[in-house]
C-alpha cells in the first residue's frame, strides 16, 4: 500500500495530505564521470562514443596516458571532423543551406528554416521522412537531402567499413539513448562494448529548498558560489525561462564570471548594425530619442534636449551625427530609383563616419551578410526582417568575433533539457517545475512515445545527480498557486495512482528557507546629492507620486518622465502663452498664422506622424484659445515695471529663441512664477497671476468640479491622484491673500472654438476657499448648481431645484439628520408632494435621496458643481497638516541607504517606474 504523509510547516501547522510519500521517490543511481572513464579503460577500447558532449570533454580531460586524437567523441563530432572524407567538401552552415533552399524553391526563408528544423528532428527517429511531410515540405526535404549537411554526412557514413575505424575497438556510453542519426556513426561490433550510465542502487534527493520567486532563487543560488573558485560551480535551469535572466543578472551584480553561450545577436557589432538597418526603414517616423543611444554606440553623442523632435527635421551641429543622419535618410529611400544603400555599403560607411576601428565588429558583419547572401543587396524591410530572423533563430550562423575572456571561463550555466553530465564539483539545480517538461505529443513520427519518455526520464535523472555537492532550489508558488514539480519525476519512478504534485513528495527534507535576503534598502542611492536627507518641499506632482508610492516618488526625483510626448505638447502651450502675454504686439505683427505654422512644423506628429494632421488641429485650437483668453483678460502689454529676466533653464522658452529677429531675454513678471510656501512644505509653479487670482493652464482632458474633487481625496486614493488645486490654493491664499484659484482647460470644447461668439470662460474651472457655516450655504448658488447636476433628483422637478430647496427649508426644522425621514419630517414631505407629485404623493425614496443629497452638500467640507469647487478653510488646513507630517516622514526615511520603500501592499502593476524598481513583488504585482 502506498504511504501518505501530512506536511508540517515551520510553525508546526499541518498542511494537506501529500499525494505521494517522499520515501516512494527513488531514482536509478548514476555512475560518476570517473567511474565511466575507468570502465572505458578496462574495456581496452581505442575510441568511446557518447551523445553527451560534456561527458566526452570530461573524459578526454581525464586521459592519463599519451594518445593521438581524442579518446571520447560524440557521433556529431565524428561526422563534422571527417565530413570532407565522407562528402568530398566541407559541411555547409545552416543559414547557407536555408538560403540556398529558399532560392531554389522560391519559398520564404522563415518557412524553410522551420521545415528544415522539423526534417532534422524527424531524421533522428525515422528513415522514411517524406511520409510525415506536406508537398511543399517534401520540396524542402529533397533539396536539403542533396546538400552537404551534417545529417548528410552521418547518413552516408559506413561505420562498419570506415577507414577511420579500421583496426580500432569502438565502445559506446549509453547507446540506448542514441538517436537514429547517432547510431549511423557506430559500428555493429561495438554493441558488446557499451557502458551503462547507471549502476546498482537508488538515489534520493536529500533536500530541497523552497526559496520564493525567481529573483530570490537566483540571489540565493549565486550566494552559494565561492567567488574565489567560480570554475567549481554549475547552475542547471531552463535557459529560456525568466529564472535564467534572473541568474545572469545576479551573477553580473556579484561580478562573477560565467560561461556564456553567446548567440550572434549578442555581439555588439552585429547587434548595432542590425538596429541601424532597422531604424533606417522607419526613418521618417523616428524621433531623436529613438537613435540617441544607437549613435552613442558608434561614439557619436547628441543632446537629449531635442529628444522629441522628428529626426528628419533635425539638423545636427556635430558633423558625424549629421553625416549618419543623412546616411539613414539615403538608406530609407530604397524605393526610389538610384537611391538606397546595400548592406555592405551601410556597414562600411557607418565605420567610416564614426571613425571606429574596422577590425572591431566589421569583419563579423561581413561574414553574416555574406552567409545570408545579402552583401550586395539593397537594405529593404524584407531583407532586414530576414537577417533579424536568421540572427535570432539560426543556431550555427557563422561569425568571427571572439567571446570575451571573462565569459569563456567561470560558472557553468547548463540547460536542463540538453545537459546530462556536468563536470563540476558543485551543481545547483534551479526550478525543476513544469517548464522542465519535455513535450513529445506533437511528434507523431517518434516510433514509440513510451520508450522515448523513458529515455528522457533516465537522462534527466542522471543529470540531477551530477557533481559531488548538489543544491536543489525551487519556487514556493507560481502564479499564486503552489509550485508543481516537472511531470518527468513521475516517469522516473512510474507513479501512476497518485502523481507527484509537490516538491515535498520527492524529498524527506523540504525546507522553506533562505540564507540570503537582499537588504530592504536595496541600492546605495540618495534622493538628493546635496543633502543628507530630502528637504525640498513637495510639488503637487511629486506629492501625488509619493501618495501612490514613496519609491515611485524617489524615482521621479531622479529619472526623466517617460511620457515625454504629452509633456512636449504641454510645454509648447505654456511657452506660447508666456510669449503672447509678454509680446502680444510683436506676435500679432508677425501674424498668428505664422506662429501656428511654426508650432506645427516643430511639434506636429508628437505621438506618431500618422496623427500629424490631428496634432496640427490641436495646436491651432490651443493657440486660438490662448489668445482669446489673454485678450479677454486684457493681457499682452506689460508696463515698464512688469518685467523680469526670462528663464534660460533647459534652453528657455523656444519661441523667445526661434520666433523673433533677436532672442528675447525678458518676460512678463506675472508668468511662470516659482513659489514656496513659508508655512508648509509645499511648492507651486504658477503659470499666470492675474490680479490676485492664480491661473494654471491645463492641456489635457477637461475635468468637471466633481472630478477635480474626486482626484484630491487622501482617504479614497484614485489611480491618478491630483492635488494641484489644493497646493496652489494654499500658496495663493498665503502669499497673495487670494481665495481663488482657476484652471484654464485650453482644449475644452474643442469642437466649438472656431465660433467667433464662443465664450472662452466656459473653459475655466474655479476653486474658491471659503470659511462659512451651514446657514450661509443653504441657498448658495453653487449648492443649487451642485444639487441640480446630481443624479438623485426626480425628473418632475428638474430645473426647479431652487423651489425644491425653498419648500424643504421653509417646512423643516430641528436636527438636519432627521430631515430625510418622511415619517419625521412630515410637513416638508407633504409640501413637496403637493408641489411636484400627483395624488399618490412623492415616492419616499425619492424624498430621502434628494434631501440626503442636499444636506450632504451644505455640511460637506468640499462642494463641487460642474465648474466651481468650494473648499472649506478647515479642510484645507487639515490637508496641509497631513502633507507636512508626510513630508517629515519622507525626509527621515530618505536618509536610509537605498532611499524610500513602497507602502505595504502597494500594487506595482501600473507603476511607470516598474522596469527600474527592484523591489520583490508577489504574482499579483503587490509588494511583499
C-alpha positions in Angstrom: 0.0 0.0 0.0 1.3 3.5 -0.9 2.0 5.6 2.2 0.8 9.1 2.6 2.1 11.9 4.8 0.9 15.1 6.3 3.3 18.0 5.9 4.1 20.2 8.9 5.4 23.6 8.3 7.9 25.6 10.3 5.2 26.8 12.7 4.1 23.2 13.5 0.8 23.6 11.4 -0.4 20.7 9.4 -0.7 21.0 5.7 -2.9 19.0 3.3 -2.3 15.3 2.7 0.7 14.6 0.5 -0.2 12.6 -2.6 3.0 10.6 -2.6 5.4 9.8 0.2 8.9 11.0 -0.4 10.0 7.5 0.6 8.5 6.3 -2.7 10.7 8.5 -4.8 13.9 6.7 -5.9 15.9 7.3 -9.0 18.4 4.9 -10.6 21.8 5.7 -9.3 24.1 7.3 -11.9 27.8 6.5 -12.3 30.3 9.3 -11.9 32.3 10.5 -14.8 35.4 9.0 -13.2 33.7 5.6 -12.9 32.6 5.7 -16.6 36.2 6.6 -17.6 37.7 3.8 -15.6 35.2 1.3 -17.1 36.1 2.5 -20.6 39.7 2.0 -20.0 39.0 -1.5 -18.7 37.3 -2.4 -22.0 40.6 -1.5 -23.7 38.8 0.5 -26.4 40.6 3.0 -28.7 37.6 5.3 -29.1 34.5 5.7 -27.0 31.3 7.3 -28.4 28.8 9.2 -26.3 25.9 11.5 -27.3 26.8 13.9 -24.5 29.4 16.4 -25.5 30.1 17.5 -21.9 30.8 13.9 -21.0 33.2 13.4 -23.9 35.1 16.6 -22.9 35.3 15.5 -19.3 36.6 12.0 -20.2 39.2 13.5 -22.5 40.4 15.7 -19.7 40.9 12.5 -17.5 43.1 10.7 -20.0 46.2 9.8 -18.2 48.3 8.2 -20.9 49.7 9.5 -24.2 47.4 9.1 -27.2 46.9 10.6 -30.7 43.5 12.3 -31.1 40.6 12.2 -28.7 39.6 9.2 -26.6 35.9 10.2 -26.4 33.8 11.9 -29.1 30.2 12.4 -30.0 28.8 11.0 -33.3 28.2 14.6 -34.4 31.8 15.5 -33.6 33.0 12.5 -35.7 30.8 13.4 -38.6 31.9 17.1 -38.5 35.6 16.1 -38.3 35.5 13.7 -41.2 33.0 15.5 -43.4 35.4 16.1 -46.2 36.4 12.4 -46.3 32.7 11.4 -46.4 31.3 14.1 -48.7 34.3 15.5 -50.5 33.6 19.0 -49.3 33.0 20.9 -46.0 29.7 20.9 -44.3 27.6 24.0 -45.2 26.4 26.3 -42.5 22.8 26.0 -41.6 22.0 29.6 -42.8 23.6 28.8 -46.2 21.6 25.7 -46.5 18.3 27.5 -45.7 19.1 30.4 -48.0 20.0 28.0 -50.9 16.8 26.0 -50.5 14.8 29.3 -50.3 16.3 30.4 -53.6 15.8 27.0 -55.3 12.2 26.6 -54.2 11.0 30.2 -54.0 9.8 29.5 -50.5 10.1 32.1 -47.7 13.3 31.9 -45.6 11.3 31.6 -42.4 9.2 28.8 -43.7 12.3 26.9 -45.0 14.0 27.3 -41.6 11.0 25.8 -39.8 10.7 22.9 -42.2 14.5 22.2 -42.1 14.3 22.0 -38.3 11.3 19.7 -38.5 13.1 17.4 -41.1 16.2 17.2 -38.9 14.1 16.2 -35.9 12.3 13.5 -37.9 15.6 12.2 -39.2 16.7 11.5 -35.6 13.9 8.9 -35.4 12.9 7.8 -39.0 14.4 6.9 -42.3 11.1 7.3 -44.2 11.0 11.0 -43.6 8.7 12.0 -46.5 5.6 10.3 -45.2 5.4 12.9 -42.4 5.7 15.9 -44.8 3.4 18.0 -46.9 4.0 18.6 -50.6 5.9 21.9 -50.0 7.8 20.3 -47.1 8.9 17.5 -49.5 10.4 20.0 -51.9 12.4 21.4 -49.0 13.4 17.9 -47.9 14.6 16.8 -51.4 16.8 19.9 -51.7 18.0 19.5 -48.2 19.0 15.9 -48.7 21.1 16.8 -51.7 23.2 19.4 -49.9 26.4 18.9 -47.8 24.8 19.0 -44.3 25.9 17.3 -41.1 23.0 14.9 -41.4 24.0 14.0 -45.0 27.5 13.2 -43.8 26.1 11.0 -41.0 23.7 9.3 -43.4 26.5 8.4 -45.9 28.9 7.3 -43.3 29.6 3.5 -43.5 30.5 2.7 -39.9 31.3 -1.0 -40.5 33.7 -0.2 -43.3 35.0 3.2 -42.3 38.8 3.6 -42.7 38.9 5.8 -39.6 37.7 2.9 -37.5 39.9 0.3 -39.1 41.8 -1.8 -36.5 40.2 0.1 -33.6 37.9 -1.1 -30.8 35.0 1.3 -30.7 33.0 1.5 -27.5 29.8 3.4 -26.6 28.4 5.0 -23.5 24.6 4.8 -23.1 24.0 3.5 -26.6 20.3 3.1 -25.8 19.9 6.9 -25.7 21.5 7.4 -29.2 19.1 8.6 -31.8 18.9 7.1 -35.3 21.5 9.5 -36.7 23.9 8.8 -33.8 23.6 5.1 -34.4 24.8 5.5 -38.0 28.2 6.5 -36.7 28.5 3.3 -34.6 29.9 0.1 -36.0 27.8 -3.0 -35.3 30.7 -4.8 -33.5 30.6 -2.2 -30.7 27.3 -3.5 -29.4 29.1 -5.6 -26.8 31.3 -2.7 -25.7 28.5 -0.4 -24.4 28.8 1.1 -20.9 25.6 1.9 -19.0 25.4 5.3 -17.3 23.7 3.7 -14.3 24.9 1.4 -11.5 23.3 -0.7 -8.8 21.5 1.2 -6.0 19.0 4.1 -5.7 19.3 7.8 -5.4 17.1 10.1 -3.3 17.1 13.8 -3.5 18.3 14.6 0.1 17.0 18.2 0.5 15.0 20.8 -1.5 14.8 24.5 -0.6 11.6 26.3 -1.3 13.0 29.8 -1.8 10.4 32.2 -3.2 10.2 34.0 -6.5 12.7 33.8 -9.5 14.8 36.6 -8.3 15.1 35.3 -4.8 16.1 31.9 -6.1 18.8 33.5 -8.3 20.2 35.6 -5.4 20.3 32.6 -3.1 21.9 30.4 -5.7 24.6 32.9 -6.5 25.3 33.4 -2.8 26.3 29.7 -2.7 29.2 30.4 -5.1 32.7 31.0 -3.8 33.9 34.0 -5.8 37.5 32.6 -5.5 36.6 29.4 -7.3 33.8 30.0 -9.8 35.1 27.2 -12.0 33.9 24.7 -9.4 30.2 25.6 -9.9 27.5 24.9 -12.4 23.9 26.1 -12.4 21.2 24.0 -14.1 18.0 25.6 -15.2 15.7 26.1 -18.2 17.7 28.6 -20.3 14.6 30.0 -21.9 12.9 30.9 -18.6 12.7 34.2 -16.7 14.7 32.5 -14.0 17.7 32.2 -16.4 17.6 36.0 -16.9 17.5 36.5 -13.1 20.5 34.2 -12.7 22.6 36.1 -15.3 21.6 39.4 -13.6 22.6 38.1 -10.2 26.0 36.9 -11.5 26.6 40.3 -13.1 25.7 42.1 -9.9 28.1 39.9 -7.9 30.9 40.3 -10.5 31.1 36.6 -11.0 32.3 35.3 -14.4 30.1 32.7 -16.2 30.3 30.6 -19.3 28.1 32.4 -21.8 26.9 30.6 -24.9 26.7 33.8 -26.9 24.4 33.9 -29.9 25.3 36.1 -32.8 22.6 38.6 -31.8 24.5 39.2 -28.5 27.6 40.5 -30.3 27.9 44.3 -30.2 28.9 45.0 -33.8 26.2 42.8 -35.3 23.6 43.9 -32.9 24.2 47.6 -33.5 24.4 47.1 -37.3 21.0 45.3 -37.3 19.5 48.1 -35.1 20.8 50.7 -37.5 19.4 48.9 -40.6 16.0 48.5 -38.8 16.0 52.2 -37.8 16.7 53.3 -41.4 13.5 51.5 -42.5 11.4 53.7 -40.2 13.5 56.9 -40.6 10.6 59.2 -41.4 8.7 58.4 -38.2 11.6 58.4 -35.8 12.3 60.9 -33.1 15.8 61.9 -32.0 15.4 59.9 -28.8 15.0 56.7 -30.9 18.5 56.9 -32.2 20.4 58.8 -29.4 21.7 55.6 -27.7 22.4 54.0 -31.1 24.5 56.9 -32.2 26.3 56.7 -28.9 27.2 53.1 -29.6 29.1 54.4 -32.6 30.9 57.0 -30.5 28.6 59.9 -31.6 27.0 62.0 -28.9 23.8 64.0 -29.4 21.9 66.1 -26.8 18.8 64.9 -25.1 17.2 68.3 -25.4 15.9 67.5 -28.9 14.7 64.0 -28.0 11.1 64.7 -29.0 11.9 66.3 -32.4 11.3 64.3 -35.5 14.7 63.1 -36.8 14.2 64.0 -40.4 13.5 67.6 -39.4 16.6 67.9 -37.1 19.9 69.3 -38.2 22.9 68.4 -36.0 25.8 70.7 -35.5 28.1 67.7 -35.0 29.4 66.7 -38.4 29.5 62.9 -37.7 25.9 62.9 -36.3 24.6 64.8 -39.3 26.5 62.5 -41.7 25.0 59.5 -40.0 21.5 61.0 -40.2 21.9 61.7 -43.9 23.1 58.1 -44.4 19.9 56.9 -42.7 17.9 59.1 -45.0 19.6 57.8 -48.1 19.1 54.2 -46.9 15.4 54.8 -46.3 14.9 55.8 -49.9 15.3 52.2 -51.2 12.1 52.5 -53.3 13.4 55.5 -55.3 15.5 54.7 -58.4 19.2 55.4 -57.9 18.8 55.6 -54.1 19.1 53.2 -51.3 22.1 51.5 -49.7 23.5 47.9 -49.8 24.2 46.0 -46.7 28.0 46.2 -47.3 27.9 49.9 -48.0 25.9 50.7 -44.9 28.3 48.7 -42.7 31.4 50.3 -44.2 30.0 53.8 -44.2 29.0 53.5 -40.5 32.6 52.7 -39.6 34.0 55.4 -41.9 31.7 58.1 -40.5 32.2 57.1 -36.9 35.9 56.6 -37.2 35.8 53.3 -35.4 38.4 50.6 -36.0 37.3 48.5 -38.9 38.8 45.4 -37.2 36.3 45.7 -34.4 33.0 44.3 -35.5 33.1 45.0 -39.2 34.5 41.5 -40.2 31.8 39.8 -38.2 29.1 41.8 -40.0 30.6 41.0 -43.4 30.6 37.2 -42.6 27.0 37.3 -41.5 25.7 39.2 -44.5 27.8 37.0 -46.8 26.3 33.9 -45.3 22.9 35.4 -45.9 23.9 36.4 -49.5 22.9 40.0 -48.7 26.3 41.7 -49.3 25.3 43.5 -52.5 21.5 43.6 -51.8 19.7 46.8 -51.0 18.5 47.3 -47.4 14.8 46.8 -47.5 12.3 45.9 -44.8 12.0 42.4 -46.2 15.8 41.9 -46.2 16.3 43.4 -42.8 13.5 41.2 -41.4 15.1 38.1 -42.9 18.5 39.0 -41.4 17.0 39.6 -38.0 15.2 36.3 -38.1 18.3 34.4 -39.1 20.4 36.0 -36.4 17.7 35.3 -33.7 16.8 31.8 -34.8 19.5 30.0 -36.8 21.9 28.4 -34.3 25.1 28.0 -36.3 25.2 31.3 -38.0 28.9 32.0 -38.5 30.8 35.0 -37.1 34.5 35.5 -36.1 34.1 37.8 -33.1 35.5 36.2 -30.0 33.6 35.7 -26.9 35.0 37.9 -24.1 37.6 36.1 -22.0 35.5 36.5 -18.8 32.7 34.7 -20.5 34.8 31.7 -21.6 35.6 30.6 -18.0 33.5 30.8 -14.9 30.3 29.4 -13.5 28.8 27.0 -16.0 25.2 27.7 -17.0 23.6 24.4 -18.2 20.2 23.8 -19.8 18.0 21.2 -18.1 16.8 19.9 -21.5 20.1 19.4 -23.2 22.6 18.6 -20.5 23.2 15.2 -18.8 26.8 15.0 -17.4 28.3 18.1 -15.8 31.9 18.1 -14.8 31.8 20.5 -11.9 32.2 19.6 -8.2 29.2 21.7 -7.1 25.9 21.7 -9.1 23.0 24.0 -8.2 19.6 22.9 -9.7 17.0 25.7 -10.1 13.3 25.4 -10.8 12.5 21.8 -11.6 9.0 22.9 -12.4 6.6 22.5 -15.3 9.0 24.4 -17.7 11.3 21.4 -17.4 8.7 19.2 -19.1 9.7 17.7 -22.5 6.8 17.8 -25.0 6.7 14.8 -27.2 3.0 14.8 -28.0 3.4 16.9 -31.2 5.9 14.5 -32.7 3.9 11.7 -34.3 7.0 10.4 -36.1 8.5 9.1 -32.9 8.2 5.3 -33.2 7.4 4.6 -29.6 6.5 7.5 -27.3 6.7 5.4 -24.2 10.3 4.4 -24.9 11.3 8.0 -25.7 9.7 9.2 -22.5 11.7 6.5 -20.6 14.9 7.7 -22.2 14.2 11.3 -21.3 13.4 10.4 -17.8 16.6 8.4 -17.5 18.8 11.1 -18.8 17.1 13.8 -16.6 17.6 11.6 -13.5 21.2 11.2 -14.4 21.5 15.0 -14.8 20.0 15.5 -11.4 22.9 13.5 -9.8 25.8 15.4 -11.1 28.6 16.9 -9.0 29.9 15.9 -5.6 27.8 18.6 -3.8 24.2 19.4 -5.0 21.7 22.0 -4.1 18.1 21.9 -5.3 16.3 25.3 -5.2 12.7 25.8 -6.2 9.8 28.3 -6.2 7.3 28.1 -3.4 4.5 29.4 -5.6 3.9 30.1 -9.2 1.2 32.5 -10.4 -0.4 32.5 -7.0 -0.5 28.7 -6.7 1.8 26.1 -5.1 4.6 25.3 -7.5 4.3 21.9 -9.2 7.3 19.8 -10.0 8.0 18.7 -13.5 6.0 15.7 -14.6 9.3 13.9 -15.5 9.6 13.0 -11.8 6.5 10.7 -12.3 8.2 9.0 -15.2 11.4 8.4 -13.2 9.5 6.3 -10.6 6.5 5.3 -12.7 4.0 6.7 -10.2 0.6 6.0 -11.6 -2.2 6.1 -8.9 -1.2 9.4 -7.3 1.2 11.6 -9.2 3.8 13.8 -7.7 2.2 17.2 -7.0 4.5 19.0 -4.6 8.2 19.1 -4.0 7.7 17.6 -0.6 6.6 14.4 -2.5 10.2 13.8 -3.7 12.3 14.5 -0.6 12.1 13.9 3.1 13.6 17.2 3.8 11.7 20.1 2.1 12.6 23.4 3.7 11.1 26.8 3.1 14.1 28.9 4.0 16.6 31.3 2.5 20.2 32.0 3.5 20.3 35.3 1.7 18.0 38.3 2.0 18.8 41.4 0.0 18.7 44.4 2.3 15.4 46.1 2.1 17.2 49.4 1.4 18.3 48.0 -2.0 20.8 50.2 -3.6 23.2 52.9 -2.4 21.4 55.9 -3.8 20.2 59.1 -2.3 17.3 61.2 -3.5 19.4 64.4 -3.1 23.1 64.8 -3.9 23.5 67.9 -1.8 21.6 66.9 1.4 21.9 64.0 3.7 18.1 63.8 3.6 15.5 65.1 1.2 14.5 68.6 2.4 12.9 70.2 -0.7 9.2 70.9 -0.4 6.6 68.8 -2.2 5.5 70.0 -5.6 1.9 68.9 -6.4 3.1 66.3 -8.9 5.8 64.9 -6.5 3.3 64.6 -3.7 0.8 62.8 -6.0 3.6 60.3 -6.8 4.5 60.0 -3.1 0.9 59.2 -2.1 0.8 56.4 -4.6 4.2 55.0 -3.7 7.2 56.6 -1.9 9.6 54.7 -4.0 7.9 55.9 -7.2 8.4 59.4 -5.8 12.1 58.7 -5.3 12.4 57.6 -8.9 10.5 60.7 -10.1 13.1 62.9 -8.5 16.0 61.0 -10.2 14.6 60.0 -13.6 13.1 61.8 -16.5 9.4 61.3 -17.1 8.8 58.6 -19.7 5.7 60.3 -21.1 7.6 63.0 -22.9 5.3 63.4 -25.9 2.5 64.7 -23.6 5.0 66.9 -21.8 6.3 68.4 -25.0 2.8 69.4 -26.2 2.1 71.0 -22.7 5.4 72.8 -22.8 4.7 74.3 -26.2 1.3 75.6 -25.0 2.8 77.1 -21.8 5.6 78.7 -23.8 3.3 80.2 -26.3 1.0 81.6 -23.6 4.0 83.3 -21.9 5.1 84.6 -25.3 1.7 86.1 -26.1 1.3 87.6 -22.6 4.7 89.3 -22.9 4.9 90.2 -26.6 1.4 90.3 -27.9 2.0 93.2 -30.3 5.0 91.6 -31.9 3.2 88.3 -32.2 0.3 89.9 -34.0 2.6 91.9 -36.3 4.2 88.6 -37.4 0.7 87.1 -37.7 -0.9 84.4 -35.6 -0.8 82.1 -38.6 2.9 82.4 -38.7 3.2 81.2 -35.1 0.7 78.4 -35.7 2.7 77.2 -38.7 6.0 77.4 -36.8 4.5 75.5 -33.9 3.1 72.8 -36.3 6.4 72.4 -38.1 8.3 71.9 -34.9 5.8 69.9 -32.8 3.3 68.2 -35.1 3.3 64.4 -35.1 4.2 64.4 -31.4 2.7 60.9 -30.7 3.1 59.5 -34.2 3.4 61.0 -37.7 0.1 59.2 -38.5 -1.5 61.8 -36.3 0.2 64.8 -37.9 -3.0 66.5 -39.1 -4.7 65.8 -35.8 -1.8 67.4 -33.9 -1.9 70.4 -36.2 -5.5 71.0 -35.4 -4.8 70.6 -31.7 -2.1 73.2 -31.9 -4.4 75.6 -33.8 -7.1 75.1 -31.2 -4.7 75.7 -28.4 -3.2 78.9 -29.9 -6.6 80.4 -30.7 -8.0 79.7 -27.2 -4.9 81.1 -25.5 -5.1 84.3 -27.4 -8.8 84.6 -26.9 -8.4 84.1 -23.1 -5.5 86.6 -22.9 -7.4 89.2 -24.8 -10.5 88.9 -22.6 -8.3 89.4 -19.5 -6.5 92.4 -21.1 -3.1 90.9 -21.1 -0.3 91.3 -23.6 1.1 94.8 -22.9 3.2 94.7 -19.7 4.2 98.0 -18.1 7.8 99.1 -17.8 7.9 97.7 -14.2 6.3 94.4 -15.1 9.3 92.6 -16.5 11.8 90.0 -15.2 14.7 88.0 -16.7 13.5 85.2 -18.8 14.2 81.7 -17.5 17.0 80.1 -19.6 16.9 76.7 -17.8 16.7 73.7 -20.2 17.2 76.2 -23.1 14.5 78.6 -22.1 11.3 79.5 -24.0 11.6 78.1 -27.5 9.7 80.9 -29.1 11.9 83.5 -27.4 14.9 81.9 -29.2 13.4 81.0 -32.6 10.5 83.3 -33.4 11.9 86.8 -33.3 14.7 88.6 -35.1 16.5 88.9 -31.8 16.2 86.4 -28.9 14.1 87.7 -26.0 15.8 87.9 -22.6 12.9 89.5 -20.6 9.4 88.1 -19.8 6.2 89.3 -18.2 6.8 89.2 -14.4 3.4 87.5 -13.6 4.2 84.5 -15.8 5.9 81.2 -14.7 6.5 82.2 -11.1 8.0 79.6 -8.7 6.7 80.0 -5.2 7.5 78.1 -1.9 5.1 78.3 1.0 6.6 79.8 4.1 4.2 77.9 6.4 4.0 74.4 4.9 6.3 72.0 2.9 4.7 72.7 -0.4 5.7 74.4 -3.6 4.0 75.6 -6.8 5.0 77.0 -10.2 2.3 79.5 -11.1 1.6 79.7 -14.9 0.0 83.1 -14.5 -1.2 85.5 -11.8 -3.9 88.0 -12.9 -4.7 90.4 -10.1 -4.8 88.2 -7.1 -6.1 85.1 -9.0 -3.6 82.3 -9.8 -4.3 80.6 -13.1 -2.9 77.3 -14.4 -3.1 76.1 -18.0 -4.2 72.5 -18.4 -3.6 70.9 -21.8 -5.1 67.5 -21.1 -8.7 66.5 -21.0 -11.1 68.9 -19.2 -12.4 67.9 -15.8 -15.6 69.0 -14.0 -15.5 70.3 -10.5 -16.7 66.9 -9.2 -13.8 65.1 -11.0 -11.3 67.6 -9.5 -12.6 66.9 -6.0 -12.5 63.1 -6.6 -8.8 63.3 -7.5 -7.6 65.1 -4.4 -9.1 62.8 -1.7 -6.4 61.4 0.6 -8.7 58.9 2.3 -10.0 57.5 -1.0 -7.0 57.2 -3.3 -7.7 57.0 -7.0 -5.3 55.6 -9.6 -4.2 59.1 -10.8 -4.5 61.5 -7.7 -4.0 65.2 -8.3 -3.6 67.7 -5.5 -2.7 70.8 -7.6 -5.7 72.8 -6.8 -5.2 72.4 -3.0 -1.5 73.2 -3.3 -2.0 76.3 -5.4 -5.0 77.5 -3.5 -2.9 77.3 -0.3 0.1 79.2 -1.9 -2.2 81.8 -3.4 -4.0 82.4 -0.1 -0.8 82.6 1.9 1.3 84.7 -0.5 -1.3 86.8 -2.5 -4.1 86.8 0.1 -6.3 85.4 -2.7 -9.2 83.0 -2.1 -9.4 82.0 -5.7 -7.5 79.6 -8.0 -8.5 78.8 -11.6 -7.8 76.1 -14.1 -7.9 77.1 -17.7 -8.6 74.0 -19.8 -7.0 75.0 -23.1 -8.5 72.2 -25.2 -12.0 72.2 -23.7 -15.0 72.4 -26.1 -12.5 71.9 -29.0 -15.4 71.4 -31.5 -16.8 74.9 -30.8 -13.6 77.0 -30.6 -13.8 78.4 -34.1 -17.2 80.0 -33.4 -16.4 83.8 -33.0 -19.1 84.1 -30.4 -17.7 81.2 -28.3 -17.4 82.2 -24.6 -13.9 81.3 -23.5 -14.9 81.5 -19.9 -16.5 78.1 -20.3 -13.0 76.7 -20.3 -12.4 77.8 -16.7 -12.9 75.9 -13.5 -12.8 77.9 -10.3 -11.7 76.7 -6.9 -12.6 79.0 -4.0 -11.5 78.9 -0.4 -14.4 79.6 2.0 -14.9 79.8 5.7 -18.7 79.7 6.0 -21.2 78.0 8.3 -24.1 75.8 7.1 -26.7 78.5 7.4 -24.9 80.8 4.9 -24.6 77.9 2.4 -28.3 76.8 2.4 -29.3 79.0 -0.6 -25.8 79.5 -2.1 -26.0 79.4 -6.0 -23.1 76.8 -6.0 -25.1 74.5 -3.8 -28.1 74.9 -6.0 -26.0 74.1 -9.1 -24.4 71.1 -7.4 -27.8 69.8 -6.3 -29.2 70.3 -9.8 -26.4 68.4 -11.5 -26.7 65.5 -9.2 -28.0 62.1 -10.2 -30.7 61.7 -7.4 -33.2 64.3 -8.5 -36.7 63.3 -9.8 -37.4 64.3 -13.4 -40.5 66.0 -12.2 -38.6 68.8 -10.6 -35.5 69.1 -12.7 -34.9 72.7 -13.4 -36.9 73.6 -10.3 -34.3 72.7 -7.7 -34.5 76.1 -6.2 -38.2 75.6 -5.5 -37.5 72.2 -4.0 -34.9 73.7 -1.7 -37.1 76.6 -0.7 -40.0 74.3 0.2 -37.7 72.0 2.1 -36.2 74.8 4.2 -39.5 76.5 4.9 -41.0 73.3 6.2 -38.1 71.7 8.0 -36.8 72.4 11.5 -34.7 70.8 14.2 -31.9 68.3 13.7 -30.9 68.1 10.0 -30.1 64.4 10.4 -33.8 63.7 10.6 -34.9 65.8 7.6 -34.6 62.9 5.1 -37.1 60.7 7.1 -40.6 61.3 5.6 -42.1 59.8 8.8 -40.5 62.6 10.9 -40.3 65.5 8.6 -43.9 65.1 7.6 -44.7 68.7 6.8 -41.8 69.0 4.3 -42.7 65.7 2.7 -46.3 66.7 2.3 -45.4 70.1 0.9 -43.0 68.7 -1.7 -45.6 66.0 -2.7 -48.2 68.6 -3.2 -45.9 70.7 -5.4 -44.3 68.1 -7.5 -46.3 64.9 -7.5 -49.8 63.5 -8.2 -52.4 62.5 -5.7 -50.3 59.4 -4.8 -47.7 61.6 -3.3 -43.9 61.6 -3.7 -42.1 58.3 -3.5 -40.4 58.2 -0.1 -37.1 57.0 -1.5 -37.1 60.0 -3.9 -37.7 62.3 -1.0 -35.0 60.6 1.2 -32.4 60.5 -1.6 -32.7 64.2 -2.5 -32.9 65.5 1.0 -29.8 63.5 1.9 -28.0 64.9 -1.1 -28.9 68.4 -0.2 -27.9 68.1 3.5 -24.7 66.3 2.4 -23.8 69.3 0.2 -24.3 72.1 2.8 -22.4 70.1 5.5 -19.5 68.8 3.3 -16.0 70.3 3.7 -15.8 70.4 -0.2 -18.7 71.3 -2.5 -18.4 70.8 -6.3 -20.6 71.8 -9.2 -19.7 71.3 -12.9 -17.5 74.5 -13.0 -16.8 75.5 -9.4 -15.4 74.0 -6.2 -15.8 75.4 -2.7 -13.1 74.3 -0.2 -13.7 75.0 3.5 -10.6 76.5 5.1 -10.7 74.0 7.9 -10.5 71.2 5.4 -7.5 72.8 3.6 -5.7 73.3 7.0 -6.2 69.7 7.9 -4.9 68.6 4.5 -1.8 70.8 4.8 -1.0 69.4 8.2 -1.2 65.9 6.8 1.2 67.0 4.0 3.6 68.4 6.5 3.5 65.2 8.5 4.1 63.0 5.4 7.0 65.3 4.3 8.6 64.8 7.7 8.3 61.1 7.5 9.5 61.0 3.9 12.5 63.2 4.8 13.5 61.0 7.7 13.1 57.8 5.7 15.1 59.2 2.7 18.3 59.1 4.9 18.3 55.3 4.6 20.7 53.8 2.2 18.6 52.9 -0.8 16.0 55.5 -0.2 12.3 55.1 0.2 10.3 51.9 0.2 6.7 51.3 -1.0 3.8 51.4 1.3 2.7 47.9 2.5 0.7 46.1 -0.2 1.4 48.8 -2.8 0.3 47.5 -6.2 3.1 48.0 -8.7 1.3 46.7 -11.8 0.6 50.1 -13.2 3.7 52.0 -12.0 5.6 53.8 -14.7 8.8 53.0 -12.9 8.1 49.3 -12.7 11.0 48.4 -15.0 13.7 50.1 -12.9 12.4 49.2 -9.4 13.9 46.1 -7.9 11.5 45.6 -5.1 10.3 42.0 -4.7 6.6 41.5 -5.6 4.2 38.7 -5.5 2.4 37.3 -8.5 -0.4 39.8 -8.2 2.1 42.7 -8.5 1.9 43.7 -4.9 5.0 44.4 -2.7 5.9 41.5 -0.5 
